[in-house]
Amino acid sequence: MKHKYESSKAKYVKCVSRETKARNSLELSHGSQNVLKTLGLKREKLELEKRIEDLQERLRFYESQNQTVLQENRLGDKAFQEIPSLLYKFREGIEKKLQENAQVVNALEERLIKCAKNCQTLTKLNKNKAKRVFEDEIVKGSSQQKNLRDSTSGDSTLRDFSLSDVENLRNLEVELQKEKMINEDLMERFIEIEELNNNYLDSMRSLESRAKDAEDLRVQTETLREQNEGLLSEISELKKTTH
């Protein structure tokens, strides 16, 4: 009887031991799964943190770039705001120079007309002088004819007229020389005004180019701002996921 009891007890202890081992083994299996799951979550968290750091680094880069663009944009805006007043000043300057140019052209035309008239008068006087020289050469061939010519009032008048023509010719030559110098000065002034007008036109084209650059900077700033907002939204979502 005692032997049967001990045998049953031994079987019971052995059964309990097996059950305990099985339970421990099952718990160990669940623990391993939990450990693996925890390690996986930690790895995912590290990857997410690294991704967040990369995104933050990109964000800092875009913010730095955005600050540069904003600074350039402010300069562009300032230049853009100055353009109307500068254009107005340039327009006033151009109109003033054009008026001066018109006055110079008018004065030049008047001088040229006067010069042409003087040239016609000079040509006419030269023809008259050549005619009188030819007549004098013919008269010198005969002293009788010369004395007769000197004794006539008409010939005396002709000689006086010749002296007057010579004086007029000299005066016209002096005046023509002055007119020539004045015309040269006017032409130089005319060329200077044309150069100034070209410079003003170049300045206006430069201002128009600066206005276009300012608009391009404004568009680039808006693009960077949209990219920054997208990155901030993505970082916010990632932070929510990690927490």
C-alpha positions as CSV (number, residue, x, y, z in Angstrom):
1,M,0.0,0.0,0.0
2,K,2.8,2.3,0.9
3,H,4.6,1.5,-2.2
4,K,1.6,2.4,-4.4
5,Y,1.3,5.7,-2.6
6,E,4.9,6.6,-3.2
7,S,4.6,5.5,-6.8
8,S,1.6,7.7,-7.4
9,K,3.3,10.6,-5.7
10,A,6.3,10.2,-7.9
11,K,4.2,10.2,-11.0
12,Y,2.3,13.3,-9.8
13,V,5.6,15.2,-9.0
14,K,6.9,14.2,-12.4
15,C,3.8,15.4,-14.1
16,V,3.9,18.7,-12.3
17,S,7.5,19.1,-13.2
18,R,6.7,18.6,-16.9
19,E,3.9,21.0,-16.7
20,T,6.1,23.6,-15.0
21,K,8.8,23.1,-17.7
22,A,6.2,23.5,-20.4
23,R,4.8,26.6,-18.8
24,N,8.3,28.1,-18.4
25,S,9.1,27.2,-22.0
26,L,6.0,28.9,-23.2
27,E,6.6,32.0,-21.1
28,L,10.2,32.0,-22.4
29,S,8.9,31.9,-26.0
30,H,6.5,34.7,-25.3
31,G,9.3,36.7,-23.7
32,S,11.5,36.2,-26.7
33,Q,8.8,37.4,-29.0
34,N,8.3,40.5,-26.8
35,V,12.1,41.1,-26.8
36,L,12.2,40.8,-30.6
37,K,9.2,43.1,-30.9
38,T,10.8,45.6,-28.6
39,L,14.0,45.5,-30.6
40,G,12.1,46.0,-33.8
41,L,10.3,49.0,-32.3
42,K,13.5,50.4,-31.1
43,R,15.1,50.0,-34.6
44,E,12.1,51.7,-36.2
45,K,12.3,54.5,-33.6
46,L,16.0,55.0,-34.4
47,E,15.2,55.1,-38.1
48,L,12.4,57.6,-37.6
49,E,14.7,59.7,-35.4
50,K,17.4,59.6,-38.0
51,R,14.8,60.6,-40.7
52,I,13.6,63.4,-38.5
53,E,17.2,64.6,-38.0
54,D,17.7,64.5,-41.8
55,L,14.5,66.4,-42.4
56,Q,15.5,69.0,-39.7
57,E,18.8,69.4,-41.4
58,R,17.1,69.9,-44.7
59,L,14.8,72.4,-43.0
60,R,17.7,74.3,-41.6
61,F,19.3,74.4,-45.0
62,Y,16.1,75.6,-46.6
63,E,15.6,78.2,-43.9
64,S,19.2,79.5,-44.4
65,Q,18.6,79.6,-48.1
66,N,15.3,81.2,-47.5
67,Q,16.9,83.9,-45.4
68,T,19.4,84.7,-48.2
69,V,16.6,84.8,-50.7
70,L,14.5,87.0,-48.4
71,Q,17.5,89.4,-48.0
72,E,17.9,89.5,-51.8
73,N,14.1,89.9,-52.1
74,R,14.1,92.9,-49.7
75,L,16.9,94.5,-51.8
76,G,14.9,93.7,-54.9
77,D,11.7,95.1,-53.4
78,K,13.6,98.3,-52.5
79,A,15.0,98.6,-56.0
80,F,11.6,97.8,-57.4
81,Q,10.0,100.5,-55.3
82,E,12.7,102.9,-56.4
83,I,12.1,102.2,-60.1
84,P,9.1,104.5,-60.6
85,S,10.9,107.5,-59.2
86,L,14.1,106.7,-61.1
87,L,12.1,106.2,-64.3
88,Y,10.4,109.5,-63.7
89,K,13.7,111.3,-63.1
90,F,15.2,109.6,-66.2
91,R,12.2,110.6,-68.2
92,E,12.5,114.2,-67.1
93,G,16.2,114.2,-67.9
94,I,15.5,112.6,-71.3
95,E,12.8,115.1,-72.1
96,K,15.0,118.0,-71.1
97,K,17.9,116.7,-73.2
98,L,15.6,116.2,-76.1
99,Q,14.4,119.8,-75.8
100,E,18.0,120.9,-75.7
101,N,18.7,118.7,-78.6
102,A,15.9,120.2,-80.6
103,Q,17.2,123.7,-79.8
104,V,20.6,122.7,-80.9
105,V,19.3,121.2,-84.1
106,N,17.3,124.4,-84.8
107,A,20.3,126.6,-84.1
108,L,22.4,124.3,-86.3
109,E,19.9,124.5,-89.2
110,E,19.8,128.3,-88.9
111,R,23.6,128.5,-88.9
112,L,23.7,126.1,-91.9
113,I,21.1,128.2,-93.8
114,K,23.1,131.4,-93.1
115,C,26.3,129.7,-94.1
116,A,24.7,128.5,-97.4
117,K,23.6,132.1,-98.1
118,N,27.1,133.4,-97.3
119,C,28.6,130.8,-99.6
120,Q,26.3,131.9,-102.4
121,T,27.3,135.5,-101.8
122,L,30.9,134.6,-101.7
123,T,30.6,132.6,-104.9
124,K,28.9,135.6,-106.6
125,L,31.6,138.0,-105.4
126,N,34.4,135.7,-106.6
127,K,32.8,135.6,-110.0
128,N,32.5,139.4,-110.1
129,K,36.1,139.7,-109.0
130,A,37.4,137.3,-111.6
131,K,35.4,139.2,-114.3
132,R,37.0,142.5,-113.1
133,V,40.5,141.0,-113.1
134,F,40.0,139.8,-116.7
135,E,38.8,143.3,-117.7
136,D,41.8,144.9,-116.0
137,E,44.2,142.7,-117.9
138,I,42.6,143.7,-121.2
139,V,42.7,147.4,-120.2
140,K,46.4,147.2,-119.3
141,G,47.2,146.4,-122.9
142,S,46.5,150.0,-123.9
143,S,47.5,153.0,-121.8
144,Q,45.2,155.2,-123.8
145,Q,42.2,153.0,-122.9
146,K,43.5,152.9,-119.3
147,N,43.7,156.7,-119.1
148,L,40.4,157.0,-120.7
149,R,38.9,154.6,-118.1
150,D,40.6,156.5,-115.2
151,S,39.1,159.8,-116.5
152,T,35.5,158.5,-116.5
153,S,33.3,158.6,-113.4
154,G,31.9,155.2,-114.2
155,D,35.3,153.5,-114.1
156,S,36.1,155.3,-110.7
157,T,32.8,153.9,-109.4
158,L,33.8,150.4,-110.6
159,R,37.2,150.6,-108.8
160,D,35.5,151.8,-105.6
161,F,33.0,149.0,-106.0
162,S,35.9,146.5,-106.4
163,L,37.6,147.7,-103.2
164,S,34.3,147.4,-101.5
165,D,33.9,143.8,-102.8
166,V,37.3,142.9,-101.6
167,E,36.5,144.1,-98.1
168,N,33.2,142.3,-98.2
169,L,34.9,139.2,-99.3
170,R,37.4,139.3,-96.4
171,N,34.6,140.0,-94.0
172,L,32.6,137.0,-95.4
173,E,35.6,134.8,-95.2
174,V,36.1,135.7,-91.5
175,E,32.4,135.2,-90.8
176,L,32.4,131.9,-92.6
177,Q,35.3,130.7,-90.5
178,K,33.4,131.7,-87.4
179,E,30.3,129.9,-88.7
180,K,32.4,126.8,-89.3
181,M,33.7,126.8,-85.7
182,I,30.2,127.4,-84.4
183,N,28.9,124.5,-86.5
184,E,31.7,122.2,-85.3
185,D,30.8,123.1,-81.7
186,L,27.1,122.5,-82.4
187,M,27.9,119.1,-83.9
188,E,30.0,118.1,-80.9
189,R,27.2,119.1,-78.6
190,F,24.7,117.2,-80.8
191,I,26.9,114.1,-80.5
192,E,27.2,114.5,-76.7
193,I,23.4,114.8,-76.4
194,E,23.0,111.6,-78.4
195,E,25.4,109.8,-76.1
196,L,23.5,111.0,-73.1
197,N,20.2,109.8,-74.6
198,N,21.8,106.4,-75.2
199,N,23.1,106.3,-71.6
200,Y,19.6,107.1,-70.3
201,L,18.1,104.3,-72.5
202,D,20.7,101.8,-71.2
203,S,19.9,102.8,-67.6
204,M,16.2,102.3,-68.2
205,R,16.8,98.8,-69.7
206,S,19.0,98.0,-66.6
207,L,16.2,99.1,-64.3
208,E,13.7,97.0,-66.2
209,S,16.1,94.0,-65.8
210,R,16.4,94.7,-62.0
211,A,12.6,94.7,-61.8
212,K,12.4,91.3,-63.5
213,D,15.1,89.9,-61.1
214,A,13.1,91.2,-58.2
215,E,10.0,89.4,-59.4
216,D,12.1,86.2,-60.0
217,L,13.3,86.4,-56.4
218,R,9.8,86.8,-55.1
219,V,8.7,83.7,-57.0
220,Q,11.7,81.7,-55.6
221,T,10.9,82.8,-52.1
222,E,7.3,81.6,-52.4
223,T,8.5,78.3,-53.7
224,L,11.0,77.9,-50.8
225,R,8.2,78.9,-48.3
226,E,5.9,76.2,-49.7
227,Q,8.8,73.6,-49.4
228,N,9.4,74.6,-45.8
229,E,5.8,74.3,-44.9
230,G,5.7,70.8,-46.4
231,L,8.8,69.8,-44.4
232,L,7.4,71.2,-41.2
233,S,4.1,69.2,-41.8
234,E,6.1,66.0,-42.5
235,I,8.2,66.4,-39.3
236,S,5.1,67.0,-37.3
237,E,3.6,63.8,-38.5
238,L,6.8,61.9,-37.9
239,K,6.9,63.2,-34.3
240,K,3.3,62.1,-33.7
241,T,4.2,58.6,-35.1
242,T,7.2,58.2,-32.8
243,H,5.3,59.3,-29.7
